Amino acid sequence: MNYRRLMKNLKEIFPFENYVKEHSGGDAYQTVFSIATQYLPKKSNVLDFGSGPCDKTAVVALLGHNCIAVDDMQDSWHKDSDNNRKILEFCKKIGIERINPLESDISSLDVALDMIMLNDVIEHLHESPKDILLSLLDLLKDDGILFISVPNAGNIKKRLNLLMGGTNLPPFESYYWYPGLWRGHIREYVYNDLIKLSNFLDLDIELIYGCDHMLEKVPTGLLPLYKFVTRFFPKWKDTWVLVARKKPDWSPLLTQEN
């Protein structure tokens, strides 16, 4: 199935109108489609950790793969009205298995995974990603793929905001008025962070690159300039993508080296 047809199908069946949005210059759906088609053999087993409403999980599922979606469904909009029910019904419709880690232990999964993906997840963690990623990688088969996307802490917008006396953190009003435990971004990542992460986890890097997942946040008049500048300075793009492979003799660091 080609990308255009897949996205048309997804928009038709996704339960939340106008949620699935594309951008001609790049978006997360294009990235998921590209990684899945490039690295997954037919009928692969894929786990999407922090899947939210499963819109990106669905991209992989519609390509014919067996998908497991893991999310605690504790974001405020998940709890609104009957949104959780709609997500569960959508997953059932296209064959995605849903797991809530608050109710089930994913470490007991009896399936060899070809790929684990975490799209815009690890920047939300209040603790180190070490334990979660190690437990997930235990479920990944040898030569399997870890696919991570994460906002770029050093993107050009944040650099300019700091120069102008602004912040590179989430808007203060969003943080101040947030009910309960903050579920926004805790720690975003830069290029060298992902290199170190791969080394600590004993993974071979297949791809690491800057891309555009948030072009809708760039003012229309500045979009050509943004694309021109970040073409020459890809480390200023808004998102990092990491694709890393688990070694057959996988041996991650369990304690910090001196």
C-alpha positions in Angstrom: 0.0 0.0 0.0 1.4 3.4 -0.9 1.5 6.3 1.5 -1.2 8.4 0.0 -3.7 5.5 -0.1 -2.8 4.5 3.5 -3.3 8.0 4.9 -6.6 8.3 3.1 -7.8 5.1 4.7 -6.6 6.1 8.1 -8.4 9.5 8.0 -11.6 7.7 7.0 -11.6 5.3 9.9 -9.9 7.3 12.7 -12.6 8.2 15.3 -11.4 11.8 15.9 -12.1 14.2 13.1 -9.2 16.4 12.0 -6.8 14.7 14.4 -4.7 13.1 11.7 -3.1 16.0 9.9 -0.3 15.8 7.2 2.1 18.4 6.1 3.7 18.3 2.6 7.1 19.2 4.0 7.2 16.3 6.5 5.3 14.9 9.4 5.4 12.0 11.9 3.2 9.8 9.8 5.6 10.0 6.9 8.5 9.0 9.2 6.6 6.0 10.7 5.7 4.9 7.2 9.2 5.2 5.9 10.8 3.4 8.8 8.3 0.6 8.7 8.6 0.0 5.0 12.4 0.2 5.1 13.1 -2.1 8.0 10.2 -4.5 8.6 9.8 -7.8 6.9 6.2 -8.9 6.1 3.9 -9.7 9.0 6.4 -8.3 11.6 5.5 -8.0 15.3 5.6 -4.4 16.5 5.1 -2.8 19.9 4.2 0.9 20.1 5.0 2.2 23.6 3.2 5.4 24.5 0.8 4.9 21.6 -1.8 7.4 22.7 -4.8 7.1 20.4 -2.9 4.7 18.1 -2.9 6.9 15.0 0.8 6.1 14.3 0.4 2.5 15.4 -2.3 2.3 12.8 0.1 3.3 10.0 2.1 0.2 10.8 -1.0 -2.0 11.2 -2.4 -0.9 7.9 0.9 -2.0 6.3 0.0 -5.5 7.4 2.0 -5.9 10.6 0.9 -7.3 13.9 0.8 -4.4 16.4 0.6 -4.1 20.1 -0.1 -0.6 21.5 0.9 0.3 25.1 -0.4 3.4 26.9 -1.7 4.3 30.3 -4.4 6.5 28.8 -4.0 9.1 31.6 -3.8 12.3 29.5 -6.7 14.5 30.2 -8.2 14.3 26.8 -8.1 10.5 26.9 -10.5 10.7 29.9 -12.9 13.2 28.3 -16.3 11.9 27.3 -16.1 8.4 25.8 -12.7 9.0 24.0 -11.1 5.9 25.6 -13.9 3.7 24.3 -13.6 5.2 20.8 -9.8 4.4 20.8 -10.4 0.9 22.0 -13.1 0.3 19.3 -10.7 1.8 16.6 -8.0 -0.6 17.7 -10.3 -3.6 17.6 -11.5 -2.6 14.1 -8.0 -2.7 12.6 -6.6 -5.5 14.7 -4.3 -3.6 17.1 -3.9 -5.2 20.5 -4.2 -2.7 23.3 -2.4 -3.0 26.7 -2.7 -0.6 29.6 0.6 -1.0 31.7 -1.4 0.0 34.8 -3.5 -3.1 34.4 -1.2 -5.6 32.7 2.5 -6.4 32.9 4.0 -6.1 29.4 7.2 -8.0 30.4 5.1 -11.2 30.3 4.3 -10.8 26.6 4.9 -14.0 24.7 5.9 -12.6 21.4 9.2 -12.0 19.7 9.2 -8.3 18.6 10.7 -7.1 15.3 10.4 -3.5 16.2 9.7 -1.3 19.2 8.7 2.3 18.6 8.4 5.2 21.0 7.1 8.3 19.2 7.5 11.5 21.3 7.5 9.5 24.5 10.8 9.6 26.4 10.8 13.4 26.7 7.8 13.0 29.0 9.5 10.7 31.5 10.1 12.0 35.0 12.8 9.4 35.5 15.7 8.1 33.4 14.5 6.1 30.3 17.0 3.4 31.2 14.8 0.9 33.0 11.9 1.2 30.6 14.0 0.9 27.5 16.0 -2.1 29.0 12.7 -3.9 29.9 11.4 -3.3 26.4 14.6 -4.4 24.7 14.4 -7.7 26.6 11.3 -8.3 24.4 13.0 -7.4 21.1 14.5 -10.2 19.1 18.1 -10.2 18.0 18.6 -7.9 15.1 15.3 -6.2 16.0 14.8 -2.5 15.7 14.3 0.3 18.3 12.7 3.3 16.6 12.6 6.5 18.6 11.4 10.0 17.7 11.9 12.9 20.1 11.6 16.7 20.0 15.0 18.4 19.4 16.0 20.5 22.4 18.3 22.5 20.2 15.9 23.3 17.3 16.1 26.7 15.7 12.9 28.0 17.3 14.3 27.3 20.8 17.6 28.9 19.9 15.9 32.1 18.8 13.6 32.1 21.7 16.5 32.1 24.1 18.3 34.9 22.2 15.2 37.0 22.5 14.9 36.4 26.2 12.3 33.7 25.9 12.4 30.1 27.0 13.2 26.7 25.5 10.8 25.1 27.9 7.0 24.6 27.6 4.9 27.8 28.0 4.8 28.7 31.7 1.0 29.1 31.7 0.6 25.5 30.4 2.8 24.3 33.3 1.2 26.5 35.9 -2.4 25.6 35.2 -1.8 21.9 34.6 -3.9 19.7 36.9 -2.0 17.1 38.9 1.3 15.6 37.9 2.8 17.4 34.9 2.7 15.2 31.8 4.4 17.6 29.4 8.0 17.6 28.3 10.5 16.9 31.1 13.8 16.5 29.1 14.1 16.9 25.4 17.1 15.5 23.5 20.0 16.6 21.2 22.1 14.6 18.8 24.8 13.6 21.2 22.2 12.4 23.8 20.9 9.8 21.3 24.4 8.7 20.4 25.1 8.1 24.1 21.7 6.4 24.6 22.5 3.9 21.9 25.9 3.2 23.3 24.6 2.7 26.8 21.9 0.3 25.5 24.5 -1.5 23.3 22.7 -0.9 20.1 24.0 -0.4 16.6 22.8 2.9 15.1 21.2 2.4 11.7 19.9 6.0 11.3 19.9 9.2 13.2 18.7 12.3 11.6 16.9 15.6 12.1 13.5 16.0 10.5 10.3 18.1 10.4 7.3 16.9 12.4 6.0 20.2 13.6 6.0 22.4 10.5 2.5 23.6 11.3 4.0 25.6 14.2 6.2 27.6 11.8 4.5 30.8 10.5 3.6 30.4 6.9 5.7 33.4 5.8 8.8 32.0 7.5 8.4 28.4 6.3 10.6 28.8 3.1 13.4 30.4 5.2 13.1 27.7 7.9 13.4 25.0 5.2 16.4 26.7 3.6 18.3 27.2 6.8 17.7 23.7 8.3 18.7 22.1 5.0 22.2 23.3 5.8 21.9 22.9 9.6 19.9 19.7 10.1 20.7 19.8 13.8 18.3 22.8 14.0 15.3 20.8 12.8 12.4 20.2 15.2 12.7 16.5 15.7 15.3 13.7 16.0 14.7 10.2 14.7 16.8 7.3 15.9 16.7 3.8 14.5 19.0 1.4 16.2 19.5 -2.4 16.0 19.8 -4.9 18.8 23.0 -7.0 18.6 22.9 -10.8 18.8 25.3 -10.6 21.7 23.4 -7.7 23.3 25.1 -6.5 26.5 23.9 -3.1 27.7 25.6 -1.1 30.5 23.8 -1.8 33.8 25.9 0.5 35.9 27.7 3.8 35.2 31.3 3.3 34.1 33.9 5.4 35.9 
